[in-house]
Amino acid sequence: MKFFNSLAALVVLGTTAVTPVASAATLDDVMKKGFIQCGVSQGLPGFSNPDEKGNWTGIDIDVCRAVAAAVFGDASQVKYTPLSAKVRFTALQSGEIDMLSRNTTWTLTRDTSLGLNFAGVNYYDGQGFMVPKKLGVESAKELDGAAVCTNLGTTTELNMSDYFAANKMKYTPVVFEKADEVVAAYDAGRCDVYTTDRSGLAAQRLKMKDPDAHMVLPETISKEPLGPVVRHGDDQWLDIVKWTLFAMIEAEEQGITSKNVDDKLKSDNPATKRLLGVEGDMGEKLGLSNKWVYNIVKQVGNYGESFDEHVGPNTPLKLTRGVNALWNKGGLMYPMPIR
């Protein structure tokens, strides 16, 4: 298919390597200042997005809030730093933020040479393509010659290059640092195609002048395991963030919700007693209160509650659980044993 497109600006910005600031006392630093500095997106509905009053919500925000609930017993003790894809890792490496929870893909390079540790996956995703319905395109295999908008400094750029090369197609990349710049360029017709994670396409489509005029093509061209990130060099902080995420998933598996968690304190189930701190010392092993999971679930909710509230079928994104369902319901969400 031949594409006719207005001149597209190709924005190429370099990246700066930063030596990670290894600190074995992130928890001490966080406790001293009284809040967690959490790096988030610049605005992705359902994941991390501010409302008109500046209040942040989304499943990535809930991870930040859950860590605050675990650490302080108060989910509100978080401050948010909006970051572009280009600078998100620099902000974490330099110590500007304590953790990153910003629809970020876990890769070998990021987990090693960038000096970062991924603490788990809070959303399993894959890259897709969105096009205006008026183009009449039904498959990504029809995108030969297209101008494609995307974000700078993402795995999306590399996946796009691989996909077009593997299918012997040509394309013109149109890249921007800020997500809203990508959306605006695509919506204005400066490119024929918008590519990012499929969840991101569902979220960003809501910002367009006529969301119903656009469609996501059926192909998923990559694996995009998205999750929270911390710096190398502090195993205790990694453990806290990692097990906070596992606790949210484990709570859903046990049927413990923000609404029934107080009743569950009276449960005779040994696993529930252990999880909620009625028995044992799971919190103390992390350097936290034994009520850490109770505080997470009471104030933030379990993983399923967070998913349903922010991105689920009854939200504007209308995403189904799919592979993000629990492992015992056909999905990939499998918490490590809290025992």
C-alpha positions as CSV (number, residue, x, y, z in Angstrom):
1,M,0.0,0.0,0.0
2,K,1.3,3.4,-0.9
3,F,1.1,6.2,1.8
4,F,0.9,9.9,1.0
5,N,1.9,11.9,4.0
6,S,2.9,15.5,4.8
7,L,6.5,16.1,5.6
8,A,7.4,14.5,8.9
9,A,10.0,15.9,11.3
10,L,12.5,13.3,12.3
11,V,13.7,14.2,15.8
12,V,16.8,12.4,16.9
13,L,18.0,13.1,20.4
14,G,21.0,11.5,22.1
15,T,21.1,9.7,25.4
16,T,23.6,10.3,28.2
17,A,25.3,7.6,30.1
18,V,25.2,8.1,33.8
19,T,27.2,6.1,36.4
20,P,24.6,4.7,38.9
21,V,24.7,6.0,42.4
22,A,24.9,2.8,44.4
23,S,23.3,3.3,47.8
24,A,22.7,0.6,50.4
25,A,20.5,2.9,52.5
26,T,17.6,3.9,50.3
27,L,15.1,2.9,53.1
28,D,17.0,5.0,55.6
29,D,17.0,8.0,53.2
30,V,13.3,7.5,52.5
31,M,12.5,7.4,56.2
32,K,14.5,10.5,56.9
33,K,12.8,12.6,54.3
34,G,9.3,11.1,55.0
35,F,8.2,10.2,51.5
36,I,9.1,8.1,48.5
37,Q,10.1,10.0,45.3
38,C,8.6,7.9,42.5
39,G,9.3,8.5,38.8
40,V,6.2,8.2,36.6
41,S,5.1,8.9,33.1
42,Q,4.2,12.4,31.8
43,G,0.6,11.3,31.6
44,L,-0.6,7.9,30.5
45,P,-4.3,7.3,31.4
46,G,-4.8,4.2,33.4
47,F,-1.1,3.8,34.3
48,S,0.2,7.1,35.7
49,N,-1.9,10.2,34.9
50,P,-2.7,13.4,36.8
51,D,-6.2,14.8,37.0
52,E,-7.1,18.5,36.7
53,K,-6.2,19.0,40.4
54,G,-2.8,17.3,40.0
55,N,-3.8,14.0,41.8
56,W,-2.0,11.1,40.2
57,T,-3.8,7.8,39.6
58,G,-3.1,4.5,37.7
59,I,-1.8,1.0,38.2
60,D,1.8,2.3,38.1
61,I,0.8,4.9,40.7
62,D,-0.7,2.2,42.9
63,V,2.7,0.4,43.0
64,C,4.2,3.6,44.4
65,R,1.4,4.0,46.9
66,A,1.7,0.4,47.9
67,V,5.4,0.8,48.7
68,A,4.6,3.9,50.7
69,A,1.9,1.9,52.6
70,A,4.4,-0.9,53.3
71,V,7.1,1.5,54.4
72,F,5.2,4.2,56.3
73,G,1.8,2.7,56.9
74,D,0.5,5.6,54.8
75,A,0.0,5.3,51.0
76,S,-0.1,9.1,50.6
77,Q,3.6,9.6,51.5
78,V,4.7,9.7,47.9
79,K,5.9,12.5,45.6
80,Y,5.8,12.0,41.9
81,T,8.4,13.1,39.3
82,P,7.0,13.0,35.7
83,L,9.7,11.7,33.4
84,S,10.1,11.2,29.6
85,A,11.3,7.9,28.3
86,K,14.6,9.5,27.4
87,V,15.5,10.7,30.9
88,R,13.7,8.1,33.2
89,F,16.8,6.0,33.7
90,T,19.1,8.9,34.3
91,A,16.8,10.1,37.0
92,L,16.9,6.8,38.8
93,Q,20.7,6.3,38.3
94,S,21.5,9.7,39.7
95,G,19.4,9.3,42.8
96,E,16.8,11.9,41.8
97,I,14.1,9.4,42.4
98,D,13.9,6.4,44.7
99,M,12.0,4.1,42.3
100,L,10.6,4.2,38.8
101,S,7.1,3.0,38.1
102,R,6.5,4.1,34.6
103,N,5.3,1.5,32.0
104,T,9.0,0.4,31.5
105,T,10.0,-2.8,29.7
106,W,12.3,-5.3,31.5
107,T,15.2,-6.1,29.2
108,L,18.6,-7.6,29.6
109,T,20.5,-4.4,28.8
110,R,18.5,-2.3,31.2
111,D,18.8,-5.0,33.9
112,T,22.6,-5.1,33.6
113,S,24.6,-2.4,31.9
114,L,22.3,0.4,33.0
115,G,22.8,-0.5,36.6
116,L,19.1,-1.2,37.3
117,N,17.1,-3.9,38.9
118,F,13.5,-4.7,37.8
119,A,11.4,-5.7,40.8
120,G,8.8,-7.7,38.9
121,V,6.0,-7.2,36.3
122,N,2.8,-5.3,37.0
123,Y,1.6,-5.5,33.4
124,Y,2.4,-7.9,30.6
125,D,2.1,-6.1,27.3
126,G,3.2,-6.2,23.7
127,Q,3.8,-3.6,21.0
128,G,1.1,-2.8,18.4
129,F,0.2,-0.4,15.7
130,M,-2.7,2.1,15.4
131,V,-3.9,3.7,12.2
132,P,-6.7,6.0,11.1
133,K,-9.6,3.8,9.9
134,K,-9.8,6.0,6.7
135,L,-6.5,4.4,5.5
136,G,-8.3,1.1,5.0
137,V,-5.4,-0.9,6.5
138,E,-6.2,-4.2,8.1
139,S,-2.8,-5.6,8.9
140,A,0.7,-4.4,9.9
141,K,2.0,-6.3,6.9
142,E,0.4,-3.5,4.8
143,L,2.5,-0.7,6.3
144,D,5.3,-0.6,3.7
145,G,6.3,3.0,3.1
146,A,4.5,4.3,6.2
147,A,5.6,7.2,8.3
148,V,5.5,5.9,11.9
149,C,5.3,8.0,15.1
150,T,6.7,6.8,18.3
151,N,8.6,7.8,21.5
152,L,12.4,8.4,21.6
153,G,14.5,6.2,23.9
154,T,12.2,3.2,24.1
155,T,12.2,-0.5,23.1
156,T,9.5,0.5,20.7
157,E,12.0,2.0,18.3
158,L,14.1,-1.1,18.2
159,N,11.1,-3.4,17.8
160,M,9.8,-1.3,15.0
161,S,13.1,-1.5,13.2
162,D,13.3,-5.2,13.6
163,Y,9.7,-5.8,12.4
164,F,10.0,-3.7,9.3
165,A,13.4,-5.3,8.4
166,A,12.1,-8.8,9.0
167,N,9.1,-8.2,6.7
168,K,11.2,-6.4,4.1
169,M,9.3,-3.2,4.4
170,K,10.4,0.4,4.4
171,Y,9.3,3.1,6.8
172,T,10.1,6.6,8.0
173,P,10.5,7.0,11.8
174,V,9.0,10.1,13.3
175,V,10.2,10.3,16.9
176,F,9.6,12.7,19.8
177,E,10.7,12.8,23.4
178,K,7.3,13.4,25.0
179,A,4.4,11.1,24.7
180,D,1.9,13.9,24.1
181,E,4.1,15.2,21.3
182,V,3.8,11.8,19.6
183,V,0.0,11.7,20.1
184,A,-0.4,15.3,18.7
185,A,1.8,14.6,15.7
186,Y,-0.2,11.4,14.8
187,D,-3.5,13.1,15.4
188,A,-2.5,16.0,13.2
189,G,-1.6,13.6,10.3
190,R,2.2,14.1,10.5
191,C,2.5,10.3,10.3
192,D,0.4,7.4,9.1
193,V,0.9,5.1,12.0
194,Y,1.4,5.3,15.8
195,T,3.2,2.5,17.5
196,T,3.8,1.7,21.2
197,D,2.6,-0.9,23.7
198,R,-1.0,-2.0,23.1
199,S,-2.1,-0.7,26.5
200,G,-0.5,2.6,25.6
201,L,-2.4,2.8,22.3
202,A,-5.7,2.2,24.2
203,A,-4.8,5.0,26.7
204,Q,-3.4,7.5,24.2
205,R,-6.3,7.0,21.8
206,L,-8.5,8.7,24.5
207,K,-6.6,11.9,24.0
208,M,-7.3,12.2,20.3
209,K,-9.9,14.5,18.7
210,D,-12.0,11.6,17.4
211,P,-10.9,8.4,19.2
212,D,-13.4,6.3,17.2
213,A,-11.7,7.3,13.9
214,H,-8.7,5.1,14.8
215,M,-8.1,1.4,15.2
216,V,-5.4,-0.9,16.6
217,L,-4.2,-3.5,14.1
218,P,-4.3,-7.2,15.2
219,E,-0.6,-7.9,15.3
220,T,1.4,-7.9,18.5
221,I,5.1,-7.7,17.5
222,S,6.9,-8.0,20.8
223,K,6.9,-9.0,24.5
224,E,6.8,-5.9,26.8
225,P,6.9,-7.0,30.5
226,L,6.3,-3.7,32.3
227,G,7.3,-3.2,35.9
228,P,8.9,-1.1,38.7
229,V,12.6,-0.4,38.7
230,V,15.2,0.4,41.4
231,R,19.0,1.0,41.3
232,H,21.6,-1.7,41.6
233,G,23.4,-1.8,45.0
234,D,20.6,-1.9,47.5
235,D,19.2,-5.4,48.0
236,Q,16.9,-4.4,50.9
237,W,15.1,-1.7,48.8
238,L,14.8,-4.1,45.9
239,D,13.3,-6.7,48.2
240,I,10.7,-4.1,49.6
241,V,9.5,-3.1,46.1
242,K,9.5,-6.6,44.8
243,W,7.6,-8.2,47.7
244,T,5.2,-5.3,47.7
245,L,4.1,-6.2,44.2
246,F,4.0,-9.9,45.1
247,A,1.9,-9.0,48.1
248,M,-0.7,-7.3,46.0
249,I,-0.9,-10.3,43.7
250,E,-1.0,-12.8,46.6
251,A,-3.8,-10.8,48.3
252,E,-5.9,-11.2,45.2
253,E,-5.1,-14.9,45.0
254,Q,-6.3,-15.3,48.6
255,G,-9.4,-13.2,48.0
256,I,-8.3,-10.5,50.3
257,T,-9.6,-7.0,49.3
258,S,-9.6,-3.5,50.6
259,K,-13.2,-4.1,51.7
260,N,-12.8,-7.4,53.5
261,V,-9.3,-7.2,54.8
262,D,-10.4,-6.4,58.4
263,D,-12.6,-9.4,58.5
264,K,-9.7,-11.5,57.0
265,L,-7.7,-10.7,60.1
266,K,-9.9,-13.2,61.9
267,S,-9.3,-15.9,59.4
268,D,-8.1,-19.4,60.5
269,N,-6.1,-19.8,57.2
270,P,-2.4,-20.0,58.1
271,A,-1.4,-18.4,54.8
272,T,-3.8,-15.5,55.4
273,K,-2.6,-15.0,59.0
274,R,1.0,-15.0,57.8
275,L,0.3,-12.5,54.9
276,L,-1.6,-10.1,57.1
277,G,0.9,-10.2,60.0
278,V,-1.4,-11.9,62.5
279,E,1.3,-14.5,62.8
280,G,4.9,-14.6,61.9
281,D,7.4,-11.9,61.1
282,M,7.3,-11.5,57.3
283,G,7.4,-7.7,57.6
284,E,10.4,-7.7,60.0
285,K,12.4,-9.7,57.5
286,L,12.1,-6.7,55.2
287,G,12.8,-4.2,57.9
288,L,9.1,-3.2,57.9
289,S,6.1,-3.5,60.2
290,N,4.4,-6.9,60.2
291,K,1.2,-5.1,59.2
292,W,2.9,-4.1,55.9
293,V,0.5,-6.2,53.7
294,Y,-2.5,-5.2,55.7
295,N,-1.6,-1.5,55.1
296,I,-1.1,-2.1,51.4
297,V,-4.4,-3.9,50.9
298,K,-6.4,-1.6,53.2
299,Q,-5.2,1.6,51.6
300,V,-4.4,0.6,48.0
301,G,-6.1,-2.7,47.3
302,N,-5.0,-6.0,45.8
303,Y,-3.7,-6.3,42.2
304,G,-7.1,-7.2,40.7
305,E,-8.7,-4.2,42.4
306,S,-6.0,-1.9,41.0
307,F,-6.4,-3.4,37.5
308,D,-10.2,-3.1,37.5
309,E,-10.2,0.5,38.8
310,H,-7.7,1.9,36.4
311,V,-7.6,-0.1,33.2
312,G,-10.2,-2.8,33.4
313,P,-13.4,-3.5,31.3
314,N,-15.4,-0.8,33.1
315,T,-12.9,2.0,32.5
316,P,-12.3,4.0,29.3
317,L,-9.4,1.8,28.4
318,K,-11.7,-1.4,28.5
319,L,-8.7,-3.8,28.9
320,T,-9.4,-7.4,29.8
321,R,-7.2,-9.3,32.2
322,G,-5.9,-11.7,29.5
323,V,-2.3,-12.7,30.4
324,N,-2.5,-10.4,33.4
325,A,-4.9,-12.7,35.1
326,L,-3.8,-14.8,38.0
327,W,-1.8,-17.9,37.2
328,N,-4.6,-20.1,38.4
329,K,-7.0,-18.3,36.1
330,G,-5.1,-18.7,32.9
331,G,-2.8,-15.7,33.3
332,L,0.9,-15.0,34.1
333,M,0.5,-13.3,37.5
334,Y,2.2,-15.7,39.8
335,P,3.4,-14.3,43.2
336,M,6.4,-15.9,44.9
337,P,5.4,-17.6,48.2
338,I,5.2,-15.2,51.2
339,R,6.3,-17.6,54.0
